[in-house]
Amino acid sequence: QVQLVESGGGLVQAGGSLTLSCAASKSISSPNIMGWYRQKAGKQRELVATMTNGGTTNYADSVKGRFTISRDNAKNLVYLQMDSLKPEDTAVYYCNRVEMTPWGRYEYWGQGTQVTVSS
């Protein structure tokens, strides 16, 4: 079982920046994707950004050019640098890891961290 622990959320004014971090409790040698999702009040969870262990990234259109995902594979960390934040970025942000192992696909979620952007 893998545990994901997020940190770095908080309250920021519009136009400001925040960096989220996520630490995984175990490393893995199989192909995997780590990323960030968010859930706005009353809405479904949505993809924000993902990054494969090989470095391929995927961003939601709404955050392209403002958010940057990065990974430190040696330390089992994934980051989300969020710049030019907007009130509509307010949400609970969740860390996610998907592992494609020889025994099957496994998916893990963190507990979430609140990001609030004031106007």
N, C-alpha and C positions, 0 to 999 in steps of 0.2 A: 504494500500500500504506500502510495506517495502522498505526502502532505504539501500543500502549497500555502505559503503565508505571504500576504500582501502587506505593503506599508507605503506611506507617503501621501495618502489622501488628506484632504482638508478643505479649508475655505480660502478662496482666492478671488480677487476682483477680476472682472472682465479685462482681457488683454494680458493677464498675468500668466505665469508658468507654474507647473508642478511636475515632479518626477515620481512615478510610481515604481516600486520594486516588488519583485516576487521571488521568493526563495523556495526551491524544491528540496525536499528532504533526502532524495536519492538521485543519483546520476543514472544514466541509461546509455547504452551503446547503440540501441536500435534507433532507426529513423524516428524522429519525433517532431512535433510542432508545439511551440509555446506561444501563447498570445494573451490578448486582453479582449474581454467583452464588457459591455455595460448594460445596465438595466435602468431606464428612466422610470419615474413614478407612473404606475398604471400602464406601462408598456412591456413588450416582450424583450428578452435579452437579445442584444445585437452585437455583431462582430465589430471590433474597433481596429485591431491589427494583430497579425500573426507573423511568426518567423519560424522557418524550418531550421533544423540543426545544421543544414547546409548553407543557410543565410538567405534563402528566398523569403521575401516579405510580401504581405498582402494587407492593404489598408481599405477601410471604408471610405467612400468618396467624401463623406462629410468631414473627415479628419486629414485627408491628404494635404501635404504641405504645411501642416501645423503640428502633427504628432509624429514621433519617431520611435520605433521599436528597436531594441537591441538586446543582445544576449551575451552572457559570459558562460560558455558551456563548461568550462573547467570548474566554475563555482556554482553551477546549476541556478543561475540567476537570469531573470528577464526584466527588462526595464521598459517603461513607457514615458518618454519625454513629451510633455504636453505644453505647447506654446500657443500664444494668441488665443487663450481660452475664451469661450463664449458661454453665456448663461445656459444655452441649450446643451452644453457638455455636462451639465449637472446630472449625476447618476451615481449608482453604485457600480464600481469597476471590479471585475472579477478576473483573476488569473486562471489560465487554462493550460493543460498539457495533454496532448494526445500522443500515445506511444503505439507504434506499429511493431510488435514483437513477433517472433516466430510462433508464439502461442496465441496470438490474437491482438485485437485492438483494445487499448485501455485508455480511458479518459478520466481526468481529475480536475477538480475545481477548488479554488480557494474560497475563503469565507466572504470576501468582498471588502472593499474600502470605499468610503463615501467621498465623492468629489463634489463640492458645491461652488459654483461660480456666480458671484453676485454682479448685478448690473450697475 
